[in-house]
């Protein structure tokens, strides 16, 4: 899961980012509002699943950032937003949620609570919109055809195979836990046992082997899967 932490306290931010990475998240860290908006803008095609947002920030407050991300078409952020703040009044909580946040945590907090809330918010959100035709690493995804194109060749996949490939491809280099893959590819929760996922991975690997040999789907034992992309020369 890809996260953005927005925290201006250097010591606290470093600690939280380290803990998030230890928990298996890919966590970027912005230390002020301007930098946070730049991170979101630069990562639109591979958008953050959840933003952990401090309220009290220099230059642009957290609540202003939240409103910009939700209302400005330049960002059009559809992922989760969790406020983390020392403000603990009911009025502040309501203001944060009305600004577009999905959850609200009061400092100080336990790491386990933050992780649980991140996972809960992520489950309620779908991956933000990407164009019908998306190209990266010389590979093109066509969402309208459930197909992949590479060097004038076309590979047609089943709907689930395509959704699985797209999720791993867009997040390549990141370890995706099984629970995250289930939530994104099987939102209806039907046919979502470990054997089903492993079967789809097996078939996807088989189809990709001769089509794009520089792409490898790797099992991370007891966690999930990651996609590795080598040289396409």
Buried (B, 14 or more C-beta within 10 A) or exposed (E): BBBBBBBBEEEBBEEBBEBBEEBBBBBBBBBBBBBBBEBBEEBBEBBBBBBBBBBEBEEBBBBBBBBBBBEEEEBBBEBBBBBBBEBEEEEBBEBBBEBBBBBBBBEEEEEEEBBEBBBBBBBEBEBBEBEEEBEEBEBBBBBEBBBBBBEEEEBEBEEBBBBBBBBBBBBBEBBBBBBBBBBBBBEEEEEBEEEBBEEBBEBBEEBBEEBBEBBBBEEEEEEBBBBEBEEEE
